[in-house]
Amino acid sequence: MNAVRTVTRSFAGGLGDVLLAHQGLIRRAQWVMIMAYLSLLVIPLLLPLPGSSDYIWNNLSRFVQFVFWGVWWPFVILGTALVGRFWCGLLCPEGSLSEFASERGAGRAIPSWMKWSGWPVVAFVTTTIYGQLTSVYQYPKPAALLLGGSTLAAMVVGARYGKSKRVWCRFLCPVSGVLGVVSKIAPLHFRVYPEVWKRSAAVGGSGVNCAPLVPIKTMQGSSACHMCGRCSGHRGAIRLAWRKPSSDIVFGSGRMATRWDTILIVPVLLGLGADGASLDG
């Protein structure tokens, strides 16, 4: 049993190191996802609306709808529950574009109003209600306006605030709160070893660019961590590690959960994010 634990622990730590060593490859994969994302947004706008006899196997618009709402979004939620917010850190087109804009932007200080912890909840509820009222799951124009508008806003925020940061993802992203709650049950997380960090304080060395602005020295839980791997092995005190799926809830929530984390659970349990097709029935 101890041997198995050692192997699995080494595997998790090694995976974190692989992510750190292949940041260039990750960046190229992000651009592939961006191109795919833009194609899924734009192509349906150029096609006629599908009829009642059209299906995903004989109509491109139907197929795109299925990819977006039947594969993409469920994959993000399920993946976050299983492995944490790897989607946010490695593949999310919106986050990648926001960071890209921030790398070349004005680098202004983040205003205090933007740091209000309730923005993700307000944004999630607002965009979800809009999406259901406009049948965003069925019509390409509302989908392009909702998703494209969000992406454009992410780029504008990135171009104005922070430097090589994901200010949009940290404070304003409509799904950040949902993914933060779901990630609490993930069995993987980047663990910080405080004692090792203290012993390495005299060594110094270069810092880590944590794009989602997580204070990695005192990081507990995984709700805010985007699992990008940039901090893996930093000062010998941060490693990707396994944990019990309940540990963040039992040991972390009492110290970390905000009232907005709790409030966000209510619309999710009520089915606010359910398929908009149910409203058309």
C-alpha positions in Angstrom: 0.0 0.0 0.0 2.8 2.4 0.9 4.5 1.6 -2.4 1.3 2.5 -4.3 1.0 5.7 -2.5 4.5 6.6 -3.3 4.0 5.9 -7.0 0.8 7.9 -7.2 2.4 10.8 -5.2 5.4 10.8 -7.6 3.1 10.7 -10.6 1.1 13.7 -9.5 4.2 15.7 -8.7 5.8 14.7 -12.0 2.7 15.8 -13.9 3.0 19.2 -12.3 6.6 19.4 -13.4 5.7 18.4 -16.9 3.2 21.3 -17.0 5.9 23.7 -15.9 8.4 22.4 -18.4 6.0 22.7 -21.4 4.5 26.1 -21.0 5.4 26.9 -24.6 3.5 23.9 -25.8 0.6 24.9 -23.6 0.5 28.4 -25.1 0.3 26.9 -28.6 -2.5 24.6 -27.5 -4.3 27.6 -26.1 -4.2 29.3 -29.6 -5.6 26.1 -31.1 -8.5 26.3 -28.7 -9.0 30.0 -29.4 -9.3 29.3 -33.2 -11.7 26.4 -32.5 -13.8 28.6 -30.2 -14.0 31.5 -32.7 -15.0 29.0 -35.4 -17.8 27.7 -33.3 -19.0 31.2 -32.7 -18.8 32.5 -36.3 -19.7 29.6 -38.5 -23.4 29.3 -37.4 -23.8 33.1 -38.1 -23.0 32.4 -41.7 -25.5 29.5 -42.1 -29.3 29.5 -42.3 -31.2 28.6 -39.2 -31.8 24.8 -38.9 -35.3 23.4 -39.4 -37.2 21.0 -37.4 -36.0 18.1 -39.5 -32.3 19.0 -39.1 -30.1 17.0 -36.7 -26.5 17.1 -35.6 -25.5 14.5 -38.3 -26.9 16.4 -41.3 -26.8 20.1 -40.2 -23.6 22.0 -39.3 -25.5 24.5 -37.1 -27.1 21.7 -35.0 -23.7 20.1 -34.7 -22.1 23.3 -33.4 -24.9 23.7 -30.9 -24.3 20.1 -29.7 -20.5 20.7 -29.4 -21.0 23.9 -27.4 -23.8 23.0 -25.1 -23.7 19.1 -25.1 -19.9 18.5 -25.1 -17.9 21.6 -24.3 -19.7 23.0 -21.3 -20.4 19.6 -19.6 -16.8 18.6 -20.2 -15.6 21.8 -18.4 -17.8 21.1 -15.4 -17.0 17.4 -15.2 -13.3 18.0 -15.8 -13.2 20.6 -13.0 -14.8 18.2 -10.6 -12.4 15.4 -11.5 -9.0 17.2 -11.8 -9.6 20.8 -10.7 -9.5 24.0 -12.8 -7.0 22.7 -15.4 -9.5 24.0 -18.0 -9.1 27.6 -16.8 -5.3 27.5 -16.7 -4.5 25.4 -19.8 -7.3 25.7 -22.3 -9.9 28.4 -21.7 -9.9 30.7 -24.7 -11.3 33.6 -22.8 -8.6 33.4 -20.1 -5.9 33.0 -22.6 -7.0 36.0 -24.6 -7.3 38.1 -21.5 -3.8 37.2 -20.4 -2.5 37.8 -23.9 -4.0 41.3 -23.9 -2.6 42.0 -20.4 0.9 41.1 -21.5 0.7 43.9 -24.0 -1.7 46.3 -22.2 -1.4 49.4 -20.1 -0.8 47.5 -16.8 -2.9 49.8 -14.7 -3.7 49.1 -11.1 -6.8 47.1 -10.4 -9.6 49.4 -9.2 -11.1 48.7 -5.8 -14.7 48.3 -7.2 -13.5 45.5 -9.4 -12.4 43.4 -6.4 -15.9 43.1 -5.0 -16.3 39.4 -4.4 -20.0 39.4 -5.6 -19.3 40.1 -9.3 -19.0 36.5 -10.4 -22.3 35.6 -8.9 -24.0 38.7 -10.4 -22.5 38.0 -13.8 -23.4 34.3 -13.7 -27.1 35.0 -12.8 -27.4 37.8 -15.3 -25.8 36.0 -18.3 -27.7 32.8 -17.5 -31.1 34.5 -17.4 -30.3 36.4 -20.6 -29.2 33.2 -22.3 -32.4 31.4 -21.4 -34.7 34.3 -22.3 -33.0 34.6 -25.7 -32.8 30.8 -26.3 -29.0 31.1 -26.5 -28.8 27.3 -26.8 -30.7 27.3 -30.1 -29.9 30.5 -31.9 -26.4 31.6 -33.0 -26.8 35.4 -32.7 -27.7 35.5 -29.0 -24.9 32.9 -28.4 -22.4 35.0 -30.3 -23.5 38.2 -28.4 -23.3 36.5 -25.0 -20.1 34.5 -25.5 -18.4 36.9 -27.8 -19.3 39.9 -25.7 -17.8 38.2 -22.6 -14.6 37.4 -24.5 -14.3 41.0 -25.7 -14.9 42.3 -22.2 -12.2 40.0 -20.9 -9.7 41.3 -23.5 -10.6 44.9 -22.7 -10.1 44.3 -18.9 -6.8 42.5 -19.7 -5.6 45.4 -21.9 -6.2 47.9 -19.2 -5.4 46.3 -15.8 -2.6 44.1 -14.5 0.5 43.0 -16.3 0.5 39.4 -17.6 -2.4 38.7 -15.3 -5.9 37.3 -15.7 -7.8 40.1 -13.9 -11.0 39.2 -15.7 -10.8 35.6 -14.5 -10.0 36.5 -11.0 -12.7 39.0 -10.4 -15.4 39.2 -13.1 -15.7 35.9 -15.1 -19.3 34.7 -15.0 -18.4 31.1 -14.5 -15.4 31.6 -12.2 -17.6 31.2 -9.1 -19.3 28.0 -10.3 -15.9 26.4 -11.2 -14.5 27.5 -7.9 -17.3 25.7 -6.1 -17.1 22.6 -8.2 -13.3 22.4 -7.9 -13.6 21.9 -4.1 -14.3 18.2 -4.7 -11.4 17.6 -7.1 -8.9 15.0 -5.9 -5.9 16.9 -7.3 -4.5 20.3 -6.1 -1.3 22.2 -5.9 -0.3 21.8 -2.3 1.8 24.4 -0.5 4.2 23.2 2.3 4.5 26.2 4.6 7.5 24.8 6.6 9.5 24.1 3.4 8.6 27.6 2.2 10.0 29.2 5.4 13.2 27.2 5.2 13.7 28.3 1.6 13.2 32.0 2.4 16.9 32.7 2.7 17.6 31.1 -0.7 15.6 33.7 -2.7 15.3 33.2 -6.4 12.9 34.4 -9.0 9.2 34.6 -8.3 6.2 33.0 -10.1 3.8 34.9 -12.3 0.5 33.6 -11.0 -1.9 34.9 -13.7 -5.1 34.5 -11.6 -3.5 36.5 -8.8 -3.5 33.8 -6.2 -1.3 34.4 -3.1 0.5 31.1 -3.6 2.5 31.4 -0.3 -0.7 31.2 1.7 -2.8 29.3 -0.7 -5.3 26.9 0.8 -7.8 24.8 -1.1 -8.0 25.0 -4.9 -11.0 27.2 -5.7 -8.9 30.1 -7.0 -6.0 28.0 -8.5 -6.1 27.6 -12.3 -3.8 24.6 -12.1 -1.5 26.0 -14.8 1.6 24.4 -13.3 3.7 27.6 -13.3 4.4 27.3 -9.6 5.2 23.6 -9.6 8.3 23.0 -7.5 8.7 26.6 -6.6 11.2 26.9 -3.7 10.6 23.2 -3.3 7.4 24.1 -1.4 4.6 23.6 -4.0 3.7 20.3 -5.6 0.8 18.8 -7.4 -0.7 16.3 -5.0 -3.6 14.0 -4.4 -6.1 14.7 -1.6 -9.4 13.4 -0.3 -12.3 15.0 -2.4 -13.9 16.1 0.9 -10.8 17.8 2.3 -11.4 21.3 0.8 -15.0 21.2 2.1 -14.3 19.8 5.5 -11.0 21.6 6.3 -11.0 24.5 3.9 -14.5 25.9 3.7 -14.7 26.9 7.3 -11.7 29.3 6.8 -12.1 30.2 3.2 -15.7 30.2 2.0 -17.4 33.6 1.6 -21.1 34.4 1.7 -21.0 34.5 -2.1 -19.8 30.9 -2.3 -22.8 30.0 -0.3 -25.2 32.2 -2.3 -23.9 30.8 -5.6 -25.0 27.3 -4.5 -28.7 28.4 -4.5 -29.2 29.2 -8.2 -27.2 26.1 -9.1 -29.4 23.9 -7.0 -32.5 25.6 -8.4 -31.4 24.7 -11.9 -30.7 28.2 -13.1 -28.1 26.9 -15.4 -30.3 24.2 -16.8 -30.7 23.7 -20.6 -32.6 26.7 -21.9 -34.7 24.3 -24.1 -36.7 23.5 -21.0 -38.1 27.1 -21.2 -39.4 26.5 -24.7 -41.4 23.4 -23.7 
